[in-house]
Each structure stands twice: as structure tokens, then as C-alpha cells.
Amino acid sequence: MMVGEDKKFSKQLIGKTVVTKAGKKFGIVSDLVFETRTGELIYLVLAQPTANALSMDLEKAKDGELLIPFSSVMSAADFVVIAEEDIV
């Protein structure tokens, strides 16, 4: 993936609804966290977390927002689909 394509892809993630492959809604992607040295996408920042998301032991940003590891993302189209077992 070219750098420009990566930027375009990451912009497309913001505002998408995050759901598990079982269909549980987790919230909305509000921001992204990158590794500054490599540019690797590490976390999705979750806005409007649902009870499903709040019941998980997710890492939190400094301001308390929940973080979803990007490694748990299975697909991203109309929704961002995550593997629930990969985030614990």
C-alpha cells in the first residue's frame, strides 16, 4: 500500500461503526493512533462506546477514551469488523 493510499484508508475509518464478527456494536471510530517512528496504525479510538465495549477490559487513552487494537480488525467497509477474542 502506498503512503497516500494508507492516508486515504485511515480517513475512511473515522466515523465508521465498530462491530464484532458476532454483530455486537462497540461504538464509532473517532480517531486513530499511529506508531510515530514507523507510521504503523496501532489503535482505533472509540467514541460513543456501548455497554459491550465498556464491559471489555480495553486499554484507554490518556483522556479515558477506549482503544481497540488495530490488529483485531478483520475488515473495514460499511462497518469496521473486529475479532472480539483478539482484543482481550
Secondary structure, 3 states (H helix, E strand, C coil): CCHHHHHHHHHHHCCCEEEECCCCEEEEEEEEEECCCCCCEEEEEEECCCHHHHCCCCEECCCCCEEEEHHHEEEECCEEEECHHHCC
